[in-house]
């Protein structure tokens, strides 16, 4: 299934003996490793707008590093594709990346020093780069980048490894080979819609805990925390993250359901 968002069910027990079942979204974890240095040149440009990806069914996920109010489609998992033309073998490897450091880390992980060429391209928001790694200028990295733009994906790195088979393909052949295998790699890869989250803190009187949990279970809240009354004033602190495009409606519903007795703050 494309665009699956992993969820887990858990049960919270309130002191009022009420059991409430919630779904808690599990966001991705990005691992950042010190950027590696590379000896080949890098071409830097400003991003252009890409085509839409409306043909793929996707579901929302948590964005760990996106800006407030941001929404985009990216790969759900790593993907690959292979193509053989006139005894030359082309292997495309793609991955979702959160930033430039993650893109170069992926390149370092998959590039093969035994290969004839390790060409690549990525798009991360308003920034993209590509590299021909020894192929004729504009005949490898640029087609890879064009394939990413055409896919409608963002925050994606694609590396195409070529093992030369002894027969030259010509300029047009190289463009079709690199662009084609990159397109094949992204076309059928699972994708997911990513939305930025807003952190919310609620100060809830004990009598309204049931109202709050009954209300927020209809939203895709993440990182839910509950700090029970510790000083005897009857106030509980509930913290969670919710999609940026749902926080306004949630706040209105909380105020209406709890007669304005619940304090709401955003971070």
Secondary structure per residue as TSV (DSSP state, phi and psi in degrees):
chain	resnum	aa	ss	phi	psi
A	1	X	-	360.0	132.4
A	2	X	T	-79.0	148.4
A	3	X	T	66.8	27.7
A	4	X	-	-70.2	138.3
A	5	X	-	-110.0	123.5
A	6	X	-	-71.8	132.7
A	7	X	E	-133.1	160.0
A	8	X	E	-135.8	148.8
A	9	X	E	-100.7	141.1
A	10	X	E	-146.0	163.6
A	11	X	E	-120.2	132.1
A	12	X	E	-106.2	133.6
A	13	X	E	-105.9	120.5
A	14	X	-	-87.3	157.5
A	15	X	T	-65.2	-19.5
A	16	X	T	-81.9	10.4
A	17	X	S	70.2	13.6
A	18	X	-	-87.4	135.9
A	19	X	E	-102.5	128.4
A	20	X	E	-126.3	130.4
A	21	X	E	-100.8	128.8
A	22	X	E	-127.6	159.8
A	23	X	E	-109.7	131.1
A	24	X	E	-114.9	120.5
A	25	X	E	-72.6	138.7
A	26	X	-	-105.6	116.9
A	27	X	-	-87.6	165.7
A	28	X	-	-74.7	158.7
A	29	X	-	-114.7	122.7
A	30	X	-	-97.4	130.9
A	31	X	-	-107.6	124.8
A	32	X	-	-109.5	127.4
A	33	X	-	-120.3	147.0
A	34	X	-	-51.1	130.7
A	35	X	-	-60.0	133.7
A	36	X	-	-84.7	154.3
A	37	X	-	-97.4	146.1
A	38	X	-	-128.4	147.2
A	39	X	S	-91.1	-8.1
A	40	X	S	-96.9	155.9
A	41	X	-	-70.7	155.6
A	42	X	-	-123.0	134.7
A	43	X	E	-99.9	130.0
A	44	X	E	-117.8	134.3
A	45	X	E	-139.9	169.8
A	46	X	E	-92.3	144.4
A	47	X	-	-70.6	151.6
A	48	X	-	-111.4	163.9
A	49	X	-	-71.7	145.3
A	50	X	-	-107.0	170.5
A	51	X	-	-74.3	160.7
A	52	X	-	-77.2	159.9
A	53	X	-	-124.4	45.2
A	54	X	T	-71.2	-15.7
A	55	X	T	-75.2	-12.6
A	56	X	S	-103.0	133.0
A	57	X	-	-82.0	124.9
A	58	X	-	-132.1	161.3
A	59	X	-	-128.3	154.9
A	60	X	E	-70.0	148.9
A	61	X	E	-134.8	178.4
A	62	X	E	-90.7	135.0
A	63	X	-	-99.7	118.2
A	64	X	S	-82.4	-28.4
A	65	X	S	-130.4	5.3
A	66	X	-	-78.2	163.1
A	67	X	-	-80.1	163.0
A	68	X	T	-60.1	130.2
A	69	X	T	82.6	11.0
A	70	X	-	-92.3	144.1
A	71	X	E	-145.1	135.0
A	72	X	E	-157.5	166.9
A	73	X	E	-110.4	132.8
A	74	X	E	-138.4	177.9
A	75	X	E	-69.5	140.9
A	76	X	S	-81.6	-34.4
A	77	X	S	-143.3	174.5
A	78	X	-	-67.0	155.9
A	79	X	E	-143.7	162.3
A	80	X	E	-152.1	160.1
A	81	X	E	-157.0	154.5
A	82	X	E	-129.6	150.6
A	83	X	E	-148.5	136.8
A	84	X	E	-122.2	125.0
A	85	X	E	-133.5	120.2
A	86	X	T	48.0	48.6
A	87	X	T	71.3	-1.4
A	88	X	E	-88.5	133.4
A	89	X	E	-106.3	128.4
A	90	X	E	-115.2	125.6
A	91	X	E	-120.7	117.8
A	92	X	E	-99.3	132.1
A	93	X	E	-127.6	127.7
A	94	X	E	-128.2	152.8
A	95	X	E	-154.0	150.4
A	96	X	E	-73.2	137.9
A	97	X	-	-133.4	143.4
A	98	X	S	-89.4	-26.6
A	99	X	S	-159.9	-178.5
A	100	X	H	-63.0	-37.7
A	101	X	H	-62.1	-42.6
A	102	X	H	-65.9	-34.3
A	103	X	H	-64.6	-46.5
A	104	X	H	-70.0	-30.6
A	105	X	H	-64.2	-42.5
A	106	X	H	-63.3	-42.6
A	107	X	H	-57.9	-45.4
A	108	X	H	-62.9	-32.7
A	109	X	H	-71.2	-37.3
A	110	X	H	-105.6	-19.4
A	111	X	-	-64.3	141.0
A	112	X	-	-110.8	113.5
A	113	X	T	-65.5	-16.5
A	114	X	T	-82.0	-16.1
A	115	X	S	-74.7	160.1
A	116	X	S	-70.7	-40.5
A	117	X	E	-145.0	143.8
A	118	X	E	-124.0	89.4
A	119	X	E	-96.1	153.3
A	120	X	E	-156.5	166.1
A	121	X	E	-160.8	151.3
A	122	X	E	-146.2	161.3
A	123	X	E	-135.8	123.7
A	124	X	E	-134.1	96.8
A	125	X	T	60.5	-121.8
A	126	X	T	-87.5	7.0
A	127	X	E	-121.9	138.2
A	128	X	E	-146.2	155.6
A	129	X	E	-141.5	158.1
A	130	X	E	-152.3	162.8
A	131	X	E	-147.9	136.5
A	132	X	-	-89.6	-14.7
A	133	X	T	44.3	50.0
A	134	X	T	98.0	-16.1
A	135	X	S	-73.7	162.3
A	136	X	S	-52.6	140.3
A	137	X	T	-55.3	128.9
A	138	X	T	80.7	3.4
A	139	X	S	-103.9	-0.2
A	140	X	S	-133.5	-63.5
A	141	X	H	-63.0	-42.7
A	142	X	H	-63.8	-45.0
A	143	X	H	-61.2	-33.6
A	144	X	H	-63.4	-47.2
A	145	X	H	-61.9	-41.1
A	146	X	H	-60.8	-36.1
A	147	X	H	-65.6	-38.0
A	148	X	H	-64.5	-46.6
A	149	X	H	-59.9	-45.7
A	150	X	H	-63.8	-28.1
A	151	X	H	-73.6	-20.7
A	152	X	T	80.6	5.4
A	153	X	-	-85.3	155.7
A	154	X	-	-131.7	160.4
A	155	X	S	54.5	55.1
A	156	X	E	-132.3	138.7
A	157	X	E	-117.4	132.5
A	158	X	E	-125.1	127.1
A	159	X	E	-115.4	128.3
A	160	X	E	-114.9	118.1
A	161	X	E	-98.8	129.4
A	162	X	E	-117.0	132.1
A	163	X	E	-110.6	110.0
A	164	X	-	-66.1	134.3
A	165	X	-	-102.6	4.7
A	166	X	S	101.0	-9.2
A	167	X	S	-119.4	124.1
A	168	X	-	-72.5	143.9
A	169	X	-	-99.7	-13.7
A	170	X	H	80.1	166.7
A	171	X	H	-60.6	-49.5
A	172	X	H	-63.1	-37.9
A	173	X	H	-65.4	-38.6
A	174	X	H	-65.7	-44.1
A	175	X	H	-59.6	-45.2
A	176	X	H	-66.7	-36.8
A	177	X	H	-69.2	-52.1
A	178	X	H	-68.3	-45.4
A	179	X	H	-66.7	-37.2
A	180	X	H	-68.1	-45.7
A	181	X	H	-70.2	-33.3
A	182	X	H	-66.2	-41.5
A	183	X	H	-63.7	-43.0
A	184	X	H	-60.8	-38.9
A	185	X	H	-63.8	-41.4
A	186	X	H	-85.8	-25.8
A	187	X	H	-60.3	-46.5
A	188	X	T	-103.7	10.5
A	189	X	S	-76.9	140.5
A	190	X	-	-60.6	136.1
A	191	X	E	-127.7	166.1
A	192	X	E	-146.2	146.6
A	193	X	E	-84.7	128.6
A	194	X	E	-114.1	129.1
A	195	X	E	-118.8	143.5
A	196	X	-	-72.5	154.3
A	197	X	E	-112.0	151.9
A	198	X	E	-113.0	128.4
A	199	X	E	-80.6	130.2
A	200	X	E	-125.3	138.3
A	201	X	E	-121.8	130.2
A	202	X	E	-113.8	136.0
A	203	X	E	-104.4	106.8
A	204	X	E	-115.4	119.6
A	205	X	E	-60.7	147.1
A	206	X	G	-54.0	-36.9
A	207	X	G	-66.1	-16.7
A	208	X	G	-105.6	6.6
A	209	X	H	-61.0	-43.3
A	210	X	H	-61.1	-41.6
A	211	X	H	-60.5	-44.4
A	212	X	H	-64.9	-48.2
A	213	X	H	-67.3	-34.8
A	214	X	H	-64.8	-32.2
A	215	X	H	-78.7	-48.7
A	216	X	H	-75.0	-12.8
A	217	X	T	-66.7	-16.8
A	218	X	T	-86.6	-2.1
A	219	X	S	-112.1	154.8
A	220	X	-	-85.2	74.2
A	221	X	-	-82.5	149.5
A	222	X	E	-127.3	157.3
A	223	X	E	53.2	48.4
A	224	X	E	-72.3	130.2
A	225	X	E	-132.3	143.9
A	226	X	E	-131.3	118.4
A	227	X	E	-108.6	109.9
A	228	X	-	-74.1	161.2
A	229	X	-	-53.9	121.6
A	230	X	S	-112.6	-11.4
A	231	X	S	-117.0	4.6
A	232	X	S	82.4	14.4
A	233	X	S	-96.2	1.2
A	234	X	-	80.7	6.5
A	235	X	E	-97.0	129.3
A	236	X	E	-110.6	143.2
A	237	X	E	-106.3	123.5
A	238	X	E	-118.8	124.1
A	239	X	E	-121.5	140.8
A	240	X	E	-163.2	173.7
A	241	X	E	-120.0	143.1
A	242	X	E	-138.2	154.4
A	243	X	E	-55.5	138.8
A	244	X	T	-58.4	-29.8
A	245	X	T	-87.2	4.0
A	246	X	T	-117.7	-10.2
A	247	X	H	-67.5	-35.7
A	248	X	H	-64.1	-46.2
A	249	X	H	-65.6	-39.4
A	250	X	H	-61.3	-43.3
A	251	X	H	-62.7	-41.9
A	252	X	H	-63.2	-41.5
A	253	X	H	-66.5	-37.7
A	254	X	H	-65.3	-45.2
A	255	X	H	-61.9	-40.6
A	256	X	H	-70.3	-42.0
A	257	X	H	-71.6	-29.6
A	258	X	T	-111.7	16.8
A	259	X	T	54.1	32.5
A	260	X	T	73.2	13.3
A	261	X	-	-87.7	-6.4
A	262	X	S	-105.8	125.8
A	263	X	E	-83.3	133.7
A	264	X	E	-123.7	131.2
A	265	X	E	-136.0	146.7
A	266	X	E	-114.2	151.7
A	267	X	-	-114.9	360.0
